[in-house]
Amino acid sequence: MNKTKSINPYTGELLKEFDLLSEKILDEKLKLSDQAYQGWKSVSFSEKAKLMKNAAKELKENKDFYAEIISLEMGKVIKESIAEVEKCAWVCEFYAENAEAFLKPDLIDLPDGKKAKVLHQPIGAVLAVMPWNFPFWQVFRFAAPTLMAGNTGLLKHASNVPQCALAIEEVFIKAGFPKGVFQTLLIDSKSTTQIINKSEIKAVTLTGSEKAGASVASEAGKNIKKSLLELGGSDPFIVTEDADIPTAAKTAAKARMINFGQSCIAAKRFIVHENVFEEFLEIFSTEIKSLKEGDPLSMESDFACMARPDLAEELYTQVQKSLEKGAKAILGGEKPKKESAKFSPTILIDIPKDSPAYSEELFGPVAIVFKVKSDTEAVQIANDSEFGLGGSVWSTNQEKAEKIATQIETGAVFINSMVASNPHLPFGGIKKSGYGRELSRLGILEFVNAKTVYLG
């Protein structure tokens, strides 16, 4: 029987391995999800909220336990893993407190004096295909609104984080959710696309690569099922001539290096006005150099390693090809050791347009810094990308910053702040960064049936 392995990327140690589900057991889990939905959809909001708050309580009371699983499986430093678990509790509490109001029927007064209302009703089992980079947060930001809406959830997690996947299912079990309302499926990618055509699956959401998104969306489309995609990003970080440079540069280092650069909304392209370019670059590089590498389980470590050795190798190839095209590395750029997930933080400047650094997403600790002559040029470079997830603008002139923000082609723009996901705000992208929205009221409305009832 095929297995999935849990490997510590920092040490290379095999932690555990698990059998993938047989076709028979997988079918049983799909049927259980459908059966659970028949009862769960009628459970009151107050009861669902009670259980979701139990999940938040479980996460907060055992955050160190869950954080250690994250750090061991994908190399995130423990202080970031703890923050991730705490954020998961936040999103559970947010939807526990707001789902009922978000899904309240919309009453409509028609011109002829008649009335109608729009109900927001659950649809059934929703399949979530989730990535390894935020192995708890990505799942809970899907699960909290989906379950509070009355749907059931099925999780196909990234193959390198099976312990995280099983631990998340355990959180919902401990919280008291009925059997089958949330289940983890240890299956491979082939089985994932195959089960989308199963009648039990009503919709699918994916956070991950462009290739994976295209595959899942294609299968969902063939079966006429709703899909939501949150894919890659190459977020611009625009620094204008009148920005607070020390604050911008220090925040830029954090925005690039959080989760060791393995974030879809990490700032990746730093677009800086020529008059402040040198000052920005000096502070930015100094901040990155000051970060401490070490064991992911140490609270003293600022970064440890990438999630897998093949990811480090792939990132280095992108850097090397960019250097061959004429880009310059003012920090890092070294080749990682064979079979190692460790990578040297890197800063590239003088980026040629025909290089991977210009057009591709660099998913790791590599910063790309552009020098521009004007705000107009900054916006042109920001929008010269296939991606459109997030972006930020730095200026002490609020009116100018807002004007620039409206011109950037992304799902979100943050002014004088790094991009971050927040339960109160819609999250998602345009272009090849995907479609649909997570979080906020828009997020819970993605997987419900907006049913019109004409009252006459």
PyMOL commands that set and color helices and strands:
alter all, ss='L'
color gray80, all
select helices_A, chain A and resi 23-40+45-61+63-74+78-102+137-148+162-175+189-195+210-222+245-261+277-290+309-325+356-359+375-383+398-407+440-445
alter helices_A, ss='H'
color red, helices_A
select strands_A, chain A and resi 3-7+14-19+106-109+115-122+125-129+152-156+182-184+201-207+226-230+235-239+267-273+328-331+346-349+366-372+387-388+392-394+414-415+430-431+434-435+448-454
alter strands_A, ss='S'
color yellow, strands_A
deselect
rebuild
show_as cartoon
